[in-house]
Structures are given as C-alpha cells and as structure tokens.
Amino acid sequence: MRGVVLPEIGLHSVPAEDDDLVLVLAVTRDVAARARLARQLSGGSVLLLFPDYPTVAQTIGNGLLSAHPDQPGEAGQVISCGALAVDRLRQQVTWYGTALRLTRLEREILGCLAEPPVRVWTYERLFQTVWREAWLGDTSILHASIKRLRRKLRDAGVTAVLESVRGVGFRLLTEAGADGSAPASSSAG
C-alpha cells in the first residue's frame, strides 16, 4: 500500500507495505471526507470512523481497541444490580439468570444506568454514551427508548425501575424490598 495523504482533512501519510494491516482512526462528521479516505485505503486496512474526539477517547478508554478484549476490565465486566446482570462483553442482560430479549441500545442504556457508582445519568451523557453522537438537546429519542425498555422489563417481570429525574435524566432503582418498601438506589457487585 502506498502512503496516504489527504491534507484537506488533516490526514498524515504513513508508508506501509502491501501486506501490512493498517488501522486508521478517522475523526470527522464529513461524509465526503469519509468516502475519500475509504477509497484511498487498501482492502487489508481497517477504518474506524468517529464523529468527535470524546468518542475516540471513550472507545479507547473502554478497552474496545484493546488487543485482549476478553481480559477483565470495563468492557468485560458484569454489572449486577440485585437480580439484574448486564454482561457487556457477551451483550447480554439477565434477570435471575434468564436472558432478556433486548436491543443493543436497550442493553447499553441498562449498562450505563447500572454502572457503579449508580447515579442519575443526564440526558446528554446517556445519549452521547449510547448513541455515540453529539446530543442536540432533543430528549424524545431517549424518552421513547426508555419507554420501550420499561415495557420490556415489566413484561419480563423485572422489578428494577428506570426512574425519570425531571429535566435532568434517568437512574436505575433496584426492586422493592420484601417488606414492600420503595425501591432503593442499586449497588453493583
């Protein structure tokens, strides 16, 4: 492969041999720049596109680009909140050991809300983490996703609660105690 130079999008050239595997991290929202870059790379190259630098930092920080993603760490951690368990590595959420049929977005929302220390996740932080895009201030997609997730959890008999904190965001509360008391903030274990 030849070195790639696309000065209009700030890409620096790195010479590589034809049999080298090249990993390119591109930070741009410009669709045309993405297409130009993809055309310049050889078939053996890997192109990862990111909308902004915080997303790159989060991806690297979460170990998603780790050479050993199966080693313990945030990406492989199983987060437990009472009987609810979120396994990010296996992309699975269970309730008393029974797998719940959830979408990727629903699993990621639960993973965020269950992540220790359990706290209120602002609309902006939850949107940026789950959708990996800049939040433009519209909460409708978040509320719609939470509504569907609440319905699925309720239908599966899950007693954990996704609480709305008006004007701020959401938090996860564990199931009510055996005495019928109100749910308490969950704890990871």
C-alpha positions in Angstrom: 0.0 0.0 0.0 1.2 3.5 -0.7 1.3 6.2 1.9 -2.0 8.2 2.1 -2.1 11.9 2.0 -5.4 13.8 2.3 -4.3 17.3 3.5 -7.8 18.8 3.2 -8.9 16.6 6.1 -5.7 16.7 8.0 -4.6 13.1 7.4 -0.8 12.4 7.6 0.9 9.9 5.4 2.2 6.7 6.8 4.1 4.5 4.3 3.2 0.8 4.5 4.0 -2.4 2.7 1.3 -4.2 0.6 0.9 -6.9 3.2 0.7 -4.6 6.2 -2.5 -4.3 8.1 -3.2 -0.6 8.6 -5.6 0.7 11.3 -6.9 4.2 10.6 -8.8 6.1 13.2 -10.7 9.0 11.4 -12.4 11.8 13.3 -14.9 13.6 11.0 -18.6 14.1 10.5 -18.0 14.9 6.9 -19.4 12.1 4.7 -17.4 13.2 1.6 -14.2 13.0 3.6 -15.1 9.6 4.9 -15.7 8.3 1.3 -12.4 9.8 0.0 -10.5 8.2 2.9 -12.1 4.8 2.3 -11.2 4.9 -1.4 -7.6 5.6 -0.6 -7.1 2.6 1.7 -6.2 -0.9 0.6 -8.5 -3.9 1.1 -6.5 -5.1 4.1 -6.9 -1.8 6.0 -9.3 -1.2 8.9 -11.0 2.1 9.0 -12.7 3.2 12.2 -14.8 6.4 11.9 -15.6 8.6 14.9 -17.7 11.7 15.0 -15.6 13.5 17.6 -12.6 13.3 19.9 -14.5 12.5 23.1 -15.9 9.4 21.3 -12.4 8.3 20.4 -11.2 8.7 24.0 -14.2 6.8 25.3 -13.7 4.0 22.9 -10.0 3.6 23.8 -10.7 4.1 27.5 -13.4 1.4 27.5 -10.9 -1.1 26.1 -12.8 -1.6 22.8 -9.5 -1.3 20.9 -7.6 -3.5 23.3 -5.5 -6.3 22.0 -7.1 -8.6 24.6 -10.8 -7.6 25.0 -11.5 -10.9 26.9 -9.3 -9.8 29.8 -11.1 -8.4 32.9 -11.8 -4.7 32.7 -14.7 -2.4 31.9 -15.6 -4.0 28.6 -15.7 -7.5 30.2 -17.2 -6.5 33.5 -20.6 -8.0 34.5 -22.6 -5.4 36.4 -25.1 -6.7 38.9 -28.0 -4.8 40.4 -29.9 -7.2 42.5 -31.1 -9.9 40.2 -30.4 -7.9 37.1 -27.0 -8.6 35.5 -25.5 -6.7 32.5 -22.7 -8.5 30.7 -21.3 -6.0 28.2 -18.8 -8.4 26.7 -21.4 -11.0 25.8 -24.0 -8.3 25.0 -26.5 -10.0 27.4 -28.8 -8.8 30.2 -30.3 -11.4 32.6 -32.9 -11.3 35.3 -32.5 -14.1 37.8 -30.3 -15.8 35.2 -32.8 -15.7 32.4 -31.7 -13.7 29.3 -33.9 -10.8 28.4 -34.6 -10.1 24.7 -33.3 -6.5 24.4 -31.9 -4.5 21.5 -28.3 -3.3 21.5 -29.4 0.2 22.5 -31.6 -1.1 25.4 -28.6 -3.2 26.7 -26.3 -0.2 26.5 -28.9 2.0 28.3 -29.2 -0.5 31.1 -25.4 -0.9 31.2 -24.9 2.8 31.7 -27.6 3.2 34.3 -26.3 0.1 36.3 -22.7 1.2 36.1 -21.1 1.9 39.5 -21.4 4.3 41.2 -25.1 4.2 40.4 -26.3 7.8 39.8 -28.5 9.9 37.7 -27.3 9.9 34.1 -28.0 13.2 32.4 -29.8 13.2 29.0 -26.7 14.5 27.3 -24.3 11.9 28.8 -26.6 9.0 28.3 -27.2 10.0 24.6 -23.5 10.5 23.9 -22.6 7.2 25.5 -25.3 5.0 24.0 -25.8 6.6 20.6 -22.2 7.8 20.3 -23.3 11.1 18.7 -23.5 14.7 19.9 -26.7 15.4 21.7 -28.6 18.3 20.2 -31.0 18.8 23.2 -33.9 16.7 22.0 -35.0 14.2 24.7 -37.7 12.5 22.6 -35.4 9.6 21.4 -34.3 9.0 25.0 -37.8 9.0 26.4 -39.1 6.7 23.6 -36.2 4.2 24.2 -36.7 4.3 28.0 -40.5 3.7 27.5 -39.9 0.7 25.3 -37.3 -0.7 27.7 -39.6 -0.2 30.7 -42.3 -2.1 28.9 -40.0 -5.0 28.1 -38.7 -5.1 31.6 -42.2 -5.1 33.0 -43.4 -7.8 30.6 -40.4 -9.9 31.7 -41.3 -9.5 35.4 -38.2 -7.3 36.2 -38.9 -5.2 39.2 -36.0 -2.8 38.8 -37.2 0.7 38.0 -35.9 3.2 35.4 -36.7 6.4 37.1 -37.0 9.7 35.3 -35.5 12.7 37.1 -37.5 15.6 35.6 -35.4 17.9 33.5 -32.1 16.0 34.3 -32.1 12.4 33.1 -32.6 8.8 34.3 -31.4 6.5 37.1 -31.8 2.8 37.9 -33.5 1.7 41.1 -33.5 -1.9 42.3 -36.6 -3.9 43.0 -38.6 -3.1 46.2 -37.6 -4.9 49.4 -39.6 -7.9 50.6 -41.4 -5.6 53.0 -42.9 -3.7 50.1 -40.8 -0.6 50.7 -39.9 1.7 47.9 -37.0 0.9 45.6 -33.6 2.0 46.7 -30.7 3.0 44.5 -29.0 -0.1 43.2 -25.5 -1.2 44.0 -23.1 -3.0 41.7 -21.4 -6.1 42.9 
